[in-house]
Amino acid sequence: MAKKGDQRMDILFDEWSELRDIYRRNWPKHEFAFYLLQNYIQWKSQEQTLNVNIFSLNGNWRNDGTFVLKDGFEIYFYSSEIDGYGSYLIRLLKLLEWEKLSEISMDYLGTHHMAVTKVINDNNLLVRSSNMANYYFMAKEQALAATSLPLPEGFSFARLTPTKHLDYVYNQWPLRSHISYEAGYGLLNRLLLLNESVGLFDAEGVLVSWCLSDQTGAHSDLQTVDSHCRKGYGRLVVMELAKRLARNGSDSKAYVLQENSKSVKLFESIGFHKIQNLHWVVINGKEVKTPLL
């Protein structure tokens, strides 16, 4: 429960790097927060007009790093508080203006699920979808040491661009039914514009498989066109992206929906190891409540 006098206070952009560096400690225990903040620091540096806000509870973020990041319809958060109940995080989340948010998407660690459940239920928010994912990790050293698999004759890798590939990628995006067109299309556009990606092209230059990196720095949106499935192309683009990220100094991670058995098998066979669970929840503003369990 929020306490009398609690305030939601902005963390200034000039302070984001200091907040990020709190999470270098005990590496890689808090790498989710580190890479999330690192990604948004890079984005904000490239696009100063980016409408992203990071909030703290009463300005006390230096104590335990508790923060909430709001980027349009997406909300991210993290805390290293040690009481196990997420008390600071709950108090901060309660200060968001939930009634003004028509669509909200949240990716968060299983350790924060108790806090999120309380906030959603206390605010009578409508849960549109709730999914559990395996959270996989691969250290950059492991990615660099892995042997690169040979490409089929005439095939090549290239980074994707919004101008050439956005419509094609969006129209085959399995998650487009989970969020609105405006939100989903805009998200993919930004990922292609600002983040690393890998596309596999056949000898005629046709895009047959691809993997993006998302706002948290994770591998995302792995897809192979139906006519080229079961040829090992997904493995090729995942490893190529891991190597490109590693050469830039970043570890690799991925969130794979637990029911997606093919992707689970793929990432585990490559050498990613599961470190915990991640929740992906999409909610709407105050309506008849669907409890989050």
Secondary structure as the mmCIF struct_conf table of DSSP 4:
data_model
#
loop_
_struct_conf.conf_type_id
_struct_conf.id
_struct_conf.beg_label_comp_id
_struct_conf.beg_label_asym_id
_struct_conf.beg_label_seq_id
_struct_conf.end_label_comp_id
_struct_conf.end_label_asym_id
_struct_conf.end_label_seq_id
HELX_LH_PP_P HELX_LH_PP_P1 ALA A 2 LYS A 3
TURN_TY1_P TURN_TY1_P1 LYS A 4 GLY A 5
STRN STRN1 ARG A 8 ASP A 10
HELX_LH_PP_P HELX_LH_PP_P2 ILE A 11 LEU A 12
HELX_RH_AL_P HELX_RH_AL_P1 PHE A 13 ILE A 22
TURN_TY1_P TURN_TY1_P2 TYR A 23 HIS A 30
HELX_RH_AL_P HELX_RH_AL_P2 GLU A 31 GLN A 46
TURN_TY1_P TURN_TY1_P3 GLN A 48 THR A 49
STRN STRN2 VAL A 52 LEU A 57
TURN_TY1_P TURN_TY1_P4 ASN A 58 GLY A 59
HELX_RH_AL_P HELX_RH_AL_P3 TRP A 61 ASP A 64
STRN STRN3 PHE A 67 ASP A 71
TURN_TY1_P TURN_TY1_P5 GLY A 72 PHE A 73
STRN STRN4 GLU A 74 TYR A 78
BEND BEND1 ILE A 82 TYR A 85
HELX_RH_AL_P HELX_RH_AL_P4 SER A 87 LEU A 93
TURN_TY1_P TURN_TY1_P6 LYS A 94 LEU A 95
BEND BEND2 LEU A 96 LEU A 96
HELX_RH_3T_P HELX_RH_3T_P1 TRP A 98 LYS A 100
BEND BEND3 SER A 102 SER A 102
STRN STRN5 GLU A 103 LEU A 109
HELX_RH_3T_P HELX_RH_3T_P2 GLY A 110 HIS A 112
HELX_RH_AL_P HELX_RH_AL_P5 HIS A 113 ASP A 122
TURN_TY1_P TURN_TY1_P7 ASN A 123 ASN A 124
STRN STRN6 LEU A 125 MET A 138
HELX_RH_AL_P HELX_RH_AL_P6 LYS A 140 ALA A 145
BEND BEND4 ALA A 146 ALA A 146
HELX_LH_PP_P HELX_LH_PP_P3 THR A 147 PRO A 152
TURN_TY1_P TURN_TY1_P8 GLU A 153 GLY A 154
STRN STRN7 SER A 156 ALA A 158
HELX_RH_AL_P HELX_RH_AL_P7 PRO A 162 ASN A 171
TURN_TY1_P TURN_TY1_P9 GLN A 172 GLN A 172
HELX_RH_3T_P HELX_RH_3T_P3 PRO A 174 SER A 177
TURN_TY1_P TURN_TY1_P10 HIS A 178 HIS A 178
BEND BEND5 ILE A 179 ILE A 179
HELX_RH_AL_P HELX_RH_AL_P8 TYR A 181 LEU A 194
BEND BEND6 ASN A 195 ASN A 195
STRN STRN8 SER A 197 PHE A 201
TURN_TY1_P TURN_TY1_P11 ALA A 203 GLU A 204
BEND BEND7 GLY A 205 GLY A 205
STRN STRN9 LEU A 207 SER A 213
TURN_TY1_P TURN_TY1_P12 GLN A 215 THR A 216
BEND BEND8 GLY A 217 GLY A 217
STRN STRN10 HIS A 219 THR A 224
HELX_RH_3T_P HELX_RH_3T_P4 ASP A 226 HIS A 228
TURN_TY1_P TURN_TY1_P13 CYS A 229 ARG A 230
BEND BEND9 LYS A 231 GLY A 232
HELX_RH_AL_P HELX_RH_AL_P9 TYR A 233 ARG A 247
TURN_TY1_P TURN_TY1_P14 ASN A 248 GLY A 249
STRN STRN11 SER A 252 LEU A 257
TURN_TY1_P TURN_TY1_P15 GLN A 258 GLU A 259
HELX_RH_AL_P HELX_RH_AL_P10 SER A 261 ILE A 270
TURN_TY1_P TURN_TY1_P16 GLY A 271 GLY A 271
STRN STRN12 HIS A 273 LYS A 286
BEND BEND10 GLU A 287 VAL A 288
#
